Amino acid sequence: MRKLEDILKSAGKGVALSSDEKKEIGERLKAYASFHPVRNEVPERLYRRRSPFSVLYYSLQIIVRKRIMPIFLIIALMLGGGGVSYAAEGAVPGDALYQVKVNVNEEVRDLIARTPEAKATWETERVTRRLLEAEELAKDGVLAPEAQQKIEEKIAEHIGKIEDHLSKVEERKNISEASRIATSLETTLRAHAEVLTRIQEVRDESALSTVGTAGADSATTAESRSFEKDRLGSITIKIAEHAEKIAIRRDAELSSIAFQDAPGRKVAAEEQRKHAEKKMGELSVLFDARKESLSENARRVFEGGIADAKDVYNKGLEAVATEKYEEAMRAFQETGMIANKLTVYLKSERDLGVTVTEKKTLERTSVTMKREDGGTKEVGGIPTDLMPIVHTDQVPEGSRKELAEAMLRKAGVYKEEVIKLFEMHRASLPEYIATRIKGGIATAEETLLHGMRALEAGEYGTAYLSAQKAVNLLGEIAQVIRKYVTSDGDGNTSIAEEVHRAHTAAEGALAKAKEAIATISAESENANSRGSKVRALYEEAAFTFAKGVHAENAGAPKEAIELFHKTVRIVEEIMKLVRGEGVVVVPSPKPLPVPEPIVCTKEYAPVCASVNTGIVCIKAPCPTTTEKTFGNACEARAAGATVVYKGECRPSVAQCDYAAPPQGCEYVKGSAYNETTRCGLVLKCPTTPTVKCEYAAPIAGCEYIHGPSYNEVTGCGLVLKCATESLNTSTLRAQEVPATNTTEVKTEETKTDTTRAYTY
């Protein structure tokens, strides 16, 4: 078992600092070292001069530092630090915790997966996570170019790891499991590609319903949506291409299973049956939970899809009963694919509110592509004459060796043709492309040798599969070479030269646009009315140029040329806006200063800052409050905000309100007092005894009432009110009713015709 220290070292491999961050940390370390010079003696030698207790203490320090801390760190990450880890699970590209999600959480789970099968399954799950991130951002209309590029790179990285793990699974002779994993990945890619397509359709429908209501910003919004649609289309196409390549591999694996003996094919069919039942069970539970919230049409379509899956499953059972295990395996695999797709669609309806109910999306589809020169059709970049031969029945014993030998011969011939093609056009290829092609040819030769050794050992299925993999790889290499050596219409310019020219033109155009944007704020008072649009276009141009460079390095020259040309076209639009051509100018109340760029570190030390409400937001949504949490104080300053206090912004909470305290009393903090809500105050009054007035029983026919000088605390100031004796009654002196306490009682004579009032 690997040591915990090794696991920790591996977990940190995906986390790296930028050059600016490294430079800043280096400068801080140098400054600290200049004021804190090291000691002249080695600490390990100093402890020998101390007491035995010091020796014990120092030894324990070494033990804790070198052995125990990794254990505590692991526990903290998996248990104690679960709050941050759990919060990071919902992060998407652009969030502060996204690096924790992909470089800590996911890498730790990768370390837990011990076998190639487990690692391939986990990488498939990581592909699903990236696709869900893309869908979430696309639904909200915030799939920024940087986020899309990061997601595409991560998906390609995960699929590359899956292919490596599948090769190891195939070497372990577990072809059935390799086929199952490939099937799961292929279906996942196809289903999520459909979801992304549906998201774009929903956004297009929403855009049509709002045409004419956007005013002067309608042109900007339309262009922004156009770029967004292009990005979604780009990522969807790449997902489909990945799915096709995986489908080719899966078909080759299924064909190799036909070379196995009956017991091996029976076991493979049984494993696929269990997997299909598991997927159907998951689908059934999810559908039962969601069917009441589905529309009538959606419910009918999903029920039809489930019925189709059950029919295919029953055909698999019939094939097992007649010992047609290859046919049974394909039926069970098809059942799992349908169930997996339906599950993805139901989850998209639940989590995103996007319903995919087109019948065609529930069927197994295959994207067919044409070669750029208009020749042989390709599927996933491989000509159809190089596609694997799919065997629907068991290959007879006498034919297994012949089929494996035929595929090996085909691979050998194709290898020689590719090598000749490469040598013929070596001088026309860019150096980095030539290096990649050399590596690819070497890999194909190694795979071919592996197949020959398997043939000699009597492992005909393995030999056939290795030969097919070599053919697929050589086919891709040949396509790259042909793309680069094709000349233009006049036959005068090679593709490589055209790529170089387009690259240079796009790079120069970007530099020109950057200079124009730097001066736009000083041109006029109305410049800021179009500044947002100009910056958005520049962001799109920079992203398009980056995609062109990526396509150039990936061996797709024509795609690179088109992207470079598109970059130039976007820059032309930028220059028109800068010159004020075709722009509806909306006066701004006052010009907003453009803050100078500030380079900040990625240190997470959150602060709550007051956001300037006059800032023009480029990316929606704009902040709705005047306070916002920033990752650190530097980021707040870079955004033009003023730091209010350290820590994340506290949510606004309603505070308790109290009436004015009685005379002589005050409110104090009680045991349940809350600083945020100010609830929990206690009324405190003086504790010194107060002399109160007490009175004897009132005279018959009279009662005490509150007088003008009545005091609630002492009870003094009551007035005795009596009924009228007669209209001719002369004024009587009130009978004194003394209070029972020592308070002086005054008697006041009042003359009236109707009442007698006695004031005490």
C-alpha atoms as one frame of an Amber mdcrd trajectory, in Angstrom:
protein
   0.000   0.000   0.000   1.292   3.472  -0.827   2.526   5.656   2.000   0.394
   8.578   3.047   3.256  10.943   2.287   3.322   9.714  -1.322  -0.443  10.205
  -1.595  -0.157  13.771  -0.352   2.639  14.509  -2.788   0.567  13.118  -5.655
  -2.511  15.090  -4.562  -0.638  18.341  -4.949   0.703  17.720  -8.438  -2.243
  19.405 -10.137  -1.945  22.619  -8.102   0.559  25.164  -9.399   1.338  28.857
  -8.951   1.450  31.341 -11.793   4.709  33.077 -12.650   3.515  36.317 -11.029
   2.573  34.494  -7.836   5.924  32.725  -7.722   7.754  36.005  -8.240   5.810
  37.762  -5.477   6.347  34.932  -2.990  10.045  34.841  -3.852  10.408  38.555
  -3.176   8.644  38.215   0.169  10.898  35.332   1.196  14.016  37.309   0.283
  12.827  40.294   2.309  12.047  38.088   5.297  15.399  36.315   5.084  17.304
  39.602   5.048  15.831  40.522   8.439  15.936  36.993   9.908  19.393  35.495
   9.198  19.901  31.794   9.865  21.821  30.578  12.895  25.446  29.569  12.526
  24.922  26.150  14.035  22.786  23.253  12.864  19.708  22.776  15.124  20.204
  18.986  15.231  23.556  19.570  16.947  22.285  22.173  19.384  19.825  19.867
  21.102  22.657  17.590  22.275  23.836  20.321  24.666  20.457  20.631  26.317
  18.841  18.663  29.081  17.353  15.180  28.516  13.893  16.754  28.488  14.951
  19.013  25.650  16.232  15.984  23.754  12.889  14.221  24.237  10.968  17.333
  23.185  13.094  17.786  20.061  12.731  14.113  19.133   8.956  14.298  19.470
   8.961  17.360  17.236  10.766  15.416  14.521   8.324  12.509  14.819   5.289
  14.765  14.630   6.712  16.790  11.767   7.727  13.821   9.648   5.144  11.149
  10.399   2.076  12.282  12.251   1.264  15.466  10.348   0.385  13.700   7.068
  -2.149  11.611   8.990  -3.693  14.688  10.577  -3.746  16.403   7.201  -5.557
  13.494   5.583  -8.093  13.418   8.422  -8.551  17.186   8.200  -9.159  17.032
   4.465 -11.594  14.140   4.608 -13.323  14.899   7.941 -12.444  18.186   9.611
 -12.162  20.109   6.369 -15.359  18.660   5.033 -17.065  22.053   5.031 -14.759
  23.539   2.421 -14.609  20.259   0.514 -18.395  19.966   0.435 -18.844  23.602
  -0.581 -16.364  23.134  -3.429 -18.480  20.359  -4.967 -20.916  22.931  -6.322
 -18.225  25.161  -7.817 -17.976  25.878 -11.542 -15.109  27.390 -13.555 -14.560
  30.924 -12.323 -15.530  30.215  -8.704 -12.949  30.574  -5.935 -13.348  26.950
  -4.810 -13.178  25.376  -8.280  -9.469  24.555  -7.895 -10.268  22.771  -4.619
 -12.904  20.741  -6.441 -10.746  19.557  -9.359  -7.269  19.500  -7.794  -8.054
  18.276  -4.268 -11.439  16.550  -4.015 -11.238  14.752  -7.348  -7.547  13.900
  -7.070  -8.095  12.316  -3.642 -10.887  10.174  -5.115  -8.578   9.229  -7.972
  -6.002   7.993  -5.453  -8.653   5.834  -3.798  -9.347   4.055  -7.115  -6.758
   1.283  -7.164  -7.457  -0.763 -10.325  -7.438   0.370 -13.980 -11.149  -0.458
 -14.149 -11.911   1.748 -11.137  -9.749   4.578 -12.437 -11.395   4.482 -15.868
 -14.844   4.514 -14.244 -13.893   7.491 -12.081 -12.490   9.426 -15.035 -15.802
   8.799 -16.816 -17.544  10.354 -13.818 -15.196  13.344 -14.058 -16.218  13.809
 -17.703 -19.842  13.876 -16.532 -18.995  16.518 -13.920 -17.367  18.754 -16.532
 -20.376  18.381 -18.837 -22.753  19.299 -16.009 -20.668  22.408 -15.326 -20.921
  23.411 -18.979 -24.701  22.890 -18.944 -25.168  24.949 -15.786 -23.178  27.868
 -17.187 -24.820  27.607 -20.617 -28.317  27.624 -19.131 -27.603  30.865 -17.266
 -25.932  32.389 -20.322 -22.595  32.842 -18.530 -20.449  30.276 -20.354 -17.475
  32.603 -20.678 -14.716  31.795 -23.202 -12.219  31.041 -20.424 -14.649  28.648
 -18.729 -15.421  26.866 -22.001 -11.743  26.459 -22.816 -11.022  25.086 -19.352
 -13.912  22.601 -19.584 -12.872  21.436 -23.071  -9.273  20.929 -21.949 -10.379
  19.010 -18.863 -12.692  16.753 -20.892  -9.901  15.963 -23.364  -7.554  15.263
 -20.445 -10.058  12.935 -18.755 -10.772  11.033 -21.986  -7.039  10.639 -22.615
  -6.675   9.068 -19.168  -9.671   6.824 -19.828  -8.081   5.496 -23.010  -4.843
   4.791 -21.129  -6.722   2.949 -18.388  -8.789   1.011 -20.948  -5.580  -0.172
 -22.607  -4.469  -1.575 -19.253  -7.875  -3.197 -18.767  -7.569  -4.827 -22.195
  -4.088  -6.077 -21.324  -5.632  -7.745 -18.273  -7.940  -9.623 -20.689 -11.006
  -7.951 -19.152 -12.416  -6.945 -22.531 -16.017  -7.068 -21.313 -15.382  -4.469
 -18.609 -13.450  -2.285 -21.048 -16.385  -2.418 -23.446 -18.823  -1.545 -20.646
 -16.795   1.517 -19.599 -16.426   2.654 -23.213 -20.175   2.253 -23.720 -20.942
   4.296 -20.612 -18.604   7.083 -21.727 -19.954   7.134 -25.273 -23.573   7.317
 -24.095 -22.769  10.016 -21.543 -21.114  12.168 -24.201 -23.967  11.746 -26.682
 -26.690  12.448 -24.109 -25.070  15.586 -22.741 -24.397  16.835 -26.273 -28.162
  16.625 -26.839 -28.811  18.501 -23.576 -26.439  21.303 -24.604 -28.142  21.491
 -27.986 -31.540  21.737 -26.296 -30.265  24.476 -23.962 -29.197  26.509 -26.986
 -32.599  25.966 -28.619 -34.354  27.201 -25.472 -32.157  30.303 -25.340 -32.795
  30.974 -29.041 -36.550  30.757 -28.442 -36.222  33.147 -25.516 -34.190  35.569
 -27.639 -36.847  35.583 -30.383 -39.543  36.435 -27.855 -37.623  39.519 -26.717
 -36.721  40.940 -30.148 -37.510  44.629 -30.363 -37.603  45.217 -26.603 -33.895
  45.736 -25.998 -33.660  49.267 -27.407 -30.220  50.542 -28.241 -28.586  47.483
 -26.731 -30.343  45.025 -29.072 -27.406  44.863 -31.485 -24.963  44.222 -28.672
 -27.185  41.528 -27.193 -27.645  39.857 -30.582 -23.906  39.697 -31.218 -23.265
  38.420 -27.700 -25.800  35.633 -28.213 -24.288  34.846 -31.599 -20.868  34.348
 -30.028 -22.418  32.322 -27.224 -24.155  30.105 -29.789 -20.868  29.578 -31.623
 -19.191  28.529 -28.381 -21.967  26.100 -27.505 -21.866  24.678 -31.021 -18.087
  24.286 -30.779 -18.146  22.377 -27.504 -21.055  20.203 -28.700 -19.171  19.213
 -31.868 -16.073  18.311 -29.882 -18.150  16.181 -27.521 -19.660  14.348 -30.506
 -16.180  13.739 -31.966 -14.995  12.252 -28.673 -18.076  10.007 -28.646 -17.367
   8.721 -32.162 -13.773   7.816 -31.339 -14.907   5.941 -28.238 -17.599   4.181
 -30.296 -14.944   2.875 -32.707 -12.968   1.473 -29.814 -16.065  -0.098 -28.280
 -16.986  -1.829 -31.535 -13.456  -3.211 -31.817 -13.701  -4.544 -28.263 -17.042
  -6.177 -28.996 -15.579  -7.806 -32.089 -12.671  -9.205 -30.087 -15.112 -10.767
 -27.606 -16.461 -12.859 -30.490 -13.049 -14.562 -30.564 -13.485 -15.900 -27.031
 -14.673 -19.372 -26.196 -18.263 -19.962 -25.102 -17.573 -19.740 -21.323 -15.843
 -16.381 -21.746 -18.640 -14.984 -23.894 -21.249 -16.229 -21.425 -19.504 -14.490
 -18.533 -19.261 -11.278 -20.564 -22.975 -11.413 -21.396 -23.845 -12.012 -17.734
 -21.800  -8.991 -16.641 -23.518  -6.802 -19.213 -26.914  -8.088 -18.037 -26.193
  -7.077 -14.430 -25.057  -3.652 -15.539 -28.185  -3.185 -17.681 -30.427  -4.168
 -14.759 -28.641  -1.667 -12.512 -29.135   1.148 -15.016 -32.790   0.223 -15.526
 -33.326   0.242 -11.753 -31.817   3.716 -11.409 -33.973   4.966 -14.278 -37.139
   3.473 -12.776 -36.592   5.151  -9.399 -35.888   8.532 -10.989 -38.833   8.329
 -13.394 -41.274   7.413 -10.602 -40.094  10.449  -8.651 -40.372  12.854 -11.609
 -43.275  11.623 -13.741 -45.910  13.712 -11.937 -44.025  16.916 -12.756 -43.528
  16.030 -16.448 -45.778  17.256 -19.202 -48.090  14.765 -20.846 -45.956  14.631
 -23.989 -42.702  14.230 -22.062 -44.160  11.498 -19.874 -45.395   9.614 -22.932
 -41.990   9.824 -24.640 -40.100   8.652 -21.559 -42.525   5.779 -21.033 -41.974
   4.785 -24.662 -38.206   4.884 -24.185 -38.430   2.699 -21.077 -40.625   0.234
 -22.965 -38.059   0.099 -25.796 -35.294  -0.611 -23.297 -37.310  -3.455 -21.782
 -37.939  -4.954 -25.230 -34.220  -4.920 -26.041 -33.477  -6.444 -22.637 -35.941
  -9.289 -23.279 -34.247  -9.967 -26.629 -31.001 -10.313 -24.732 -32.562 -12.883
 -22.415 -33.816 -14.832 -25.434 -30.327 -14.774 -26.939 -28.851 -16.141 -23.696
 -31.407 -18.947 -23.720 -30.262 -19.963 -27.214 -26.562 -19.537 -26.240 -26.057
 -16.606 -28.616 -23.938 -14.771 -26.086 -22.486 -12.202 -28.488 -25.980 -11.126
 -29.519 -27.096 -11.119 -25.884 -24.182  -8.948 -24.859 -24.995  -6.385 -27.523
 -28.656  -6.345 -26.469 -27.818  -5.806 -22.802 -25.324  -3.127 -23.762 -27.979
  -1.393 -25.850 -30.371  -1.571 -22.879 -27.829   0.154 -20.662 -27.253   2.854
 -23.273 -30.961   3.677 -23.548 -31.381   3.708 -19.755 -28.318   5.898 -19.322
 -29.547   8.427 -21.883 -33.020   8.611 -20.360 -31.486   9.110 -16.911 -29.386
  12.020 -18.171 -32.454  13.617 -19.774 -34.539  13.242 -16.599 -31.783  14.773
 -14.486 -31.481  17.710 -16.880 -35.227  18.279 -16.513 -34.942  18.094 -12.716
 -31.795  20.182 -12.218 -31.869  22.586 -15.183 -35.507  22.718 -16.195 -34.497
  21.617 -19.710 -36.545  18.776 -21.173 -35.167  16.662 -24.023 -38.092  14.693
 -25.430 -37.326  14.389 -29.135 -37.684  10.760 -30.154 -34.468  10.863 -32.183
 -32.458  11.628 -29.067 -33.638   8.401 -27.494 -32.288   6.355 -30.373 -28.707
   5.311 -30.858 -27.327   7.798 -33.357 -24.036   7.959 -35.181 -22.466  11.202
 -36.395 -21.084  10.744 -39.900 -18.540  13.291 -41.122 -17.100  13.977 -44.567
 -13.458  14.499 -45.316 -12.487  18.071 -46.028 -11.402  17.165 -49.549 -14.860
  15.729 -50.241 -13.591  12.150 -50.528 -14.116   9.101 -48.337 -16.546   9.543
 -45.473 -15.138   9.514 -41.980 -16.587   8.577 -38.647 -14.686  10.156 -35.779
 -11.781  10.985 -38.079 -11.339   7.403 -39.376 -12.173   6.415 -43.004 -14.969
   3.851 -43.210 -12.721   1.292 -44.899 -10.628   1.236 -41.717 -13.568   0.760
 -39.368 -13.580  -2.501 -37.383 -15.575  -5.419 -38.700 -18.413  -5.921 -36.226
 -19.107  -9.602 -35.610 -22.660 -10.275 -34.528 -22.095 -13.999 -34.020 -19.354
 -16.117 -32.553 -16.340 -16.421 -34.841 -15.752 -20.101 -35.675 -12.624 -21.676
 -34.186 -11.009 -22.208 -37.590 -11.596 -18.597 -38.681 -10.275 -16.809 -35.576
  -6.623 -17.080 -36.489  -7.296 -16.138 -40.117  -9.236 -13.003 -39.154  -6.565
 -11.914 -36.677  -3.812 -12.476 -39.255  -5.787 -10.530 -41.881  -6.215  -7.551
 -39.543  -2.508  -7.634 -38.636  -1.542  -7.679 -42.328  -3.867  -4.761 -42.982
  -2.278  -2.816 -40.129   1.218  -3.598 -41.410   0.428  -2.403 -44.931  -1.181
   0.756 -43.633   1.829   1.439 -41.402   4.161   1.333 -44.411   1.874   3.675
 -46.375   1.741   6.190 -43.526   5.535   6.124 -43.101   6.009   6.781 -46.843
   3.465   9.598 -46.723   5.255  11.154 -43.765   8.711  10.930 -45.362   7.387
  12.441 -48.591   5.933  15.536 -46.913   8.229  15.852 -43.905   9.657  19.186
 -45.079   6.192  20.760 -45.404   5.138  19.977 -41.850   5.712  22.258 -38.851
   8.331  20.894 -36.478   5.961  20.303 -33.569   3.533  18.419 -35.845   6.351
  16.255 -37.218   7.445  15.394 -33.675   3.921  14.358 -32.743   3.600  12.221
 -35.873   6.868  10.417 -35.082   5.575   9.608 -31.620   2.270   8.381 -33.020
   3.947   6.076 -35.539   6.162   4.640 -32.784   3.080   3.944 -30.650   1.338
   2.235 -33.581   4.388   0.025 -34.198   4.499  -0.972 -30.534   0.778  -1.808
 -30.572   1.270  -3.866 -33.732   4.120  -5.829 -32.137   1.910  -6.538 -29.144
  -0.716  -7.963 -31.487   1.860 -10.191 -33.215   3.028 -11.582 -29.877  -0.596
 -12.277 -28.944  -1.095 -14.107 -32.255   1.925 -16.322 -31.564   0.512 -17.073
 -28.108  -2.823 -18.129 -29.585  -4.686 -15.103 -28.174  -6.472 -14.265 -31.405
  -8.976 -11.828 -29.902  -6.199  -9.746 -28.340  -4.258  -9.840 -31.604  -7.273
  -8.629 -33.575  -7.955  -5.805 -31.100  -4.325  -4.618 -31.106  -4.228  -4.569
 -34.899  -7.470  -2.594 -35.029  -6.125  -0.033 -32.541  -2.973   0.385 -34.639
  -5.078   0.932 -37.764  -7.181   3.580 -35.999  -4.098   5.471 -34.820  -2.418
   5.309 -38.226  -5.612   6.561 -39.843  -5.607   9.646 -37.642  -1.933  10.296
 -38.458  -2.614  10.053 -42.185  -5.460  12.550 -41.894  -3.197  15.071 -40.133
  -0.515  14.750 -42.810  -3.011  15.191 -45.653  -4.485  18.283 -44.013  -1.101
  19.974 -43.894   0.151  19.081 -47.369  -2.984  20.100 -49.276  -2.274  23.206
 -51.383  -4.561  26.114 -52.169  -6.618  26.410 -55.333  -3.634  27.490 -57.433
  -1.316  24.874 -55.997   1.183  27.547 -55.000   0.844  27.698 -51.221   0.979
  24.883 -48.696  -1.464  24.703 -45.829   1.370  25.260 -43.359   2.280  28.567
 -45.024  -1.355  29.640 -45.068  -1.684  28.839 -41.359   1.403  30.910 -40.619
   0.062  33.895 -42.572  -3.352  33.699 -40.912  -1.744  33.351 -37.476   0.422
  36.438 -38.024  -2.508  38.507 -39.326  -4.744  37.588 -36.390  -1.993  38.288
 -33.869  -1.359  41.734 -35.377  -5.073  42.528 -35.450  -5.406  41.678 -31.756
  -2.522  43.980 -30.868  -4.141  46.776 -32.879  -7.473  46.277 -31.107  -5.783
  46.349 -27.712  -4.187  49.719 -28.488  -7.523  51.127 -29.656  -9.308  49.990
 -26.498  -6.646  51.652 -24.341  -7.473  55.048 -25.879 -11.250  54.764 -26.090
 -11.885  56.296 -22.638 -10.113  59.531 -23.642 -11.889  60.056 -26.957 -15.154
  61.566 -25.805 -17.648  61.738 -23.002 -19.815  59.184 -24.800 -17.053  56.597
 -25.161 -18.236  54.583 -22.178 -21.614  53.961 -23.821 -19.931  51.532 -26.201
 -16.971  50.545 -24.020 -18.819  47.509 -22.681 -19.515  46.225 -26.181 -15.946
  46.843 -27.336 -14.482  44.956 -24.389 -16.896  42.061 -24.919 -15.872  41.838
 -28.576 -12.194  41.943 -27.665 -12.712  39.133 -25.173 -14.375  37.067 -27.909
 -11.566  37.846 -30.363  -8.895  36.798 -27.868 -10.745  33.556 -27.162 -11.155
  32.805 -30.883  -7.447  33.409 -31.450  -6.582  31.057 -28.569  -8.803  28.374
 -30.116  -7.000  28.866 -33.423  -3.620  28.351 -31.770  -4.957  25.226 -30.081
  -6.271  23.872 -33.399  -2.940  24.653 -35.050  -1.049  22.723 -32.380  -3.568
  19.870 -32.496  -3.030  19.236 -36.199  -6.214  20.864 -37.536  -4.821  23.524
 -39.914  -8.012  24.385 -41.778  -9.904  24.857 -38.544  -7.032  27.036 -37.303
  -7.120  29.174 -40.463 -10.864  29.716 -40.137 -10.506  30.716 -36.484  -7.688
  33.152 -37.283  -9.789  34.712 -40.051 -12.726  34.983 -37.653 -10.447  36.778
 -35.182  -9.616  39.379 -37.833 -13.313  39.863 -38.631 -14.136  40.472 -34.963
 -11.307  42.999 -34.705 -12.760  44.823 -37.715 -16.040  45.164 -35.808 -14.099
  46.497 -32.817 -12.399  49.154 -34.937 -15.754  50.261 -36.367 -17.098  50.749
 -32.873 -13.995  52.646 -31.812 -14.456  54.987 -34.786 -18.125  55.402 -33.858
 -19.525  53.856 -37.048 -23.076  52.557 -36.741 -23.259  53.120 -32.988 -26.252
  54.541 -31.144 -24.582  56.816 -28.584 -26.316  57.036 -25.214 -24.924  59.908
 -23.112 -23.528  58.847 -19.784 -23.996  61.001 -16.670 -20.248  61.252 -16.223
 -17.246  59.375 -17.563 -16.117  56.503 -15.389 -12.379  56.147 -14.834 -10.755
  52.982 -16.110  -8.899  51.439 -13.151  -5.275  50.552 -13.682  -4.667  46.799
 -13.905  -3.639  45.234 -10.609  -2.002  41.810 -10.357  -3.288  39.929  -7.308
  -2.389  36.583  -5.784  -4.856  33.714  -5.377  -4.633  33.824  -1.568  -8.091
  33.377  -0.045  -8.447  35.983   2.706 -12.033  37.183   2.164 -13.054  40.784
   2.779 -16.372  42.583   2.579 -16.080  45.681   0.415 -18.401  48.473  -0.621
 -18.941  48.336  -4.382 -19.114  51.587  -6.331 -22.612  51.586  -7.811 -21.387
  53.707 -10.736 -19.294  50.848 -12.152 -20.489  49.651 -15.572 -20.921  45.884
 -15.391 -19.607  44.015 -18.415 -20.826  40.586 -17.362 -24.315  40.081 -15.973
 -25.634  39.890 -13.371 -24.574  43.167 -11.794 -24.421  43.300  -7.985 -27.714
  44.325  -6.401 -26.253  45.423  -3.090 -23.565  47.910  -2.156 -21.468  45.264
  -0.370 -19.731  42.295  -1.991 -17.323  39.586  -0.844 -13.898  39.482  -2.550
 -11.241  36.759  -2.303  -8.763  39.188  -0.782  -8.180  42.910  -0.301  -6.137
  43.151  -3.511  -9.032  41.842  -5.614 -11.335  44.370  -3.942  -8.980  47.235
  -4.783  -8.636  45.966  -8.354 -12.423  46.150  -8.706 -12.491  49.714  -7.367
 -14.217  48.679  -4.135 -13.549  49.932  -0.599 -12.882  47.330   2.097 -15.418
  47.601   4.943 -14.262  44.750   7.177 -12.398  41.451   6.993 -14.314  38.255
   6.333 -17.225  37.471   4.037 -20.106  39.929   3.899 -22.745  39.168   6.486
 -26.272  38.757   5.163 -28.653  41.579   6.030 -30.759  40.537   9.024 -33.843
  42.258  10.412 -33.110  43.811  13.820 -35.366  43.896  16.876 -36.966  47.208
  17.765 -38.012  48.296  21.279 -40.244  51.033  22.646 -38.793  53.800  24.806
 -38.042  52.510  28.345 -40.154  53.783  31.290 -38.874  56.702  33.326 -35.925
  55.671  35.434 -35.359  52.374  33.515 -33.022  51.272  30.702 -32.391  48.301
  28.337 -29.374  46.047  28.996 -27.980  42.986  27.161 -29.528  39.764  28.388
 -28.088  36.229  28.318 -29.625  35.565  24.867 -28.491  38.865  23.322 -27.537
  38.712  19.617 -25.074  41.292  18.264 -26.387  40.981  14.704 -30.137  41.251
  15.352 -29.893  43.242  18.630 -32.550  40.943  20.050 -32.421  39.806  23.668
 -32.354  43.160  25.512 -33.679  43.153  29.093 -35.430  46.096  30.819 -33.563
  47.143  33.961 -35.142  49.519  36.530 -33.742  50.970  39.825 -33.811  48.460
  42.674 -34.007  51.064  45.542 -37.375  50.868  47.411 -39.884  53.582  46.520
 -42.453  54.877  49.040 -45.939  54.380  47.663 -49.150  56.091  48.673 -51.944
  53.984  50.128 -55.498  55.183  50.750 -58.378  54.140  52.968 -61.611  52.910
  51.501 -63.449  55.689  49.633 -66.529  57.396  51.098 -69.843  55.810  50.202
 -70.852  56.913  46.731 -67.320  58.018  45.863 -64.358  56.511  44.003 -60.693
  57.255  43.350 -59.608  58.456  39.899 -56.238  59.527  38.435 -55.529  63.160
  39.021 -53.343  65.500  36.956 -50.304  64.716  39.106 -50.795  60.947  39.258
 -47.499  58.963  39.461 -47.526  55.356  38.230 -44.468  54.448  40.265 -45.585
  55.802  43.687 -49.339  55.563  43.156 -49.801  59.106  44.468 -52.057  61.725
  42.921 -55.483  60.014  43.110 -58.631  62.173  43.160 -61.800  61.223  45.062
 -64.874  61.713  42.928 -68.356  61.650  44.554 -71.896  61.811  43.191 -73.970
  65.060  43.454 -76.048  65.308  46.669 -78.451  68.047  45.502 -78.426  71.146
  43.346 -78.855  73.422  46.394 -76.231  71.755  48.503 -73.737  74.176  49.863
 -70.120  73.449  49.498 -68.938  70.958  52.106 -65.409  70.619  53.375 -64.037
  67.293  52.346 -63.581  64.698  54.987 -59.888  64.013  55.199 -58.925  60.488
  54.170 -55.291  60.196  55.213 -52.924  57.898  53.422 -51.574  55.044  55.476
 -47.951  55.953  54.690 -45.855  58.936  55.797 -46.279  60.825  52.562 -47.849
  64.265  53.164 -51.441  64.426  51.927 -52.874  67.807  50.943 -56.606  68.593
  51.009 -57.988  70.976  48.473 -61.544  72.435  48.668 -63.334  72.658  45.352
 -66.749  74.310  44.830 -69.035  72.827  42.200 -72.744  72.385  41.593 -72.466
  68.807  40.355 -69.523  67.031  41.984 -67.190  67.175  44.867 -63.572  66.475
  44.127 -61.021  65.742  46.786 -57.390  65.884  45.791 -54.735  64.200  47.861
